[in-house]
Amino acid sequence: MTWKNQSKKKPTNKRPISHLPFEDEIPTDHFTVPKEKLPKNDVVSESNDDDTMKLVESFQQQGNNLAQEGKYSEALGKWESALLLMPDRAILHEQKAQILLELGETWKALKAATRATELEPSWGEAWVTLGRAQLNYGEPDSAIESLDRALAIKPDSVEARNDRQAALHHIQRRKQLQTSGLSMNQNRFAVVEKTESA
């Protein structure tokens, strides 16, 4: 980015307020659009693409190392930095979702996993992660749909089968509660007064 002073006046000691350096910035989402689809004046050079990709890969690897060390918040920060540079990278969204599940941020994990499946609909692991996020969010029916998608892509996935069984267990438990007259929110040990019929 270069700052262009568009004023033709003689320089003074005061900086013009109306032309700040960030006013002419290209939004970061332009870096994810294929070059042939960018307007001709917005095409990013090959060296910038290579530099951006190297930086993204560096952030991703740093995040991977931190996650393996159990430093989930730090790993999340590295992956989010990479996503700022390349927001359409499915693997980063999927990894982010896994970490968010570890941190108990289920809603955010659900959004990140959904984005990963939107970007790479034929990636089985992304569907497994989405299924886990849905299950943790309390949506076992949706989780089964996602896990079925994962199994359609990768039929031998043990993780998808195990998670699908867990989702089925939650659905069966919910049905048991409904047929017993209890809701999921009611205390199952509530004392009820019985009335005598005369």
Helices and strands as residue ranges (DSSP letters): G 21-24, G 28-32, G 35-37, G 40-42, H 46-68, H 72-85, H 90-102, H 106-119, H 124-136, H 140-153, H 158-179
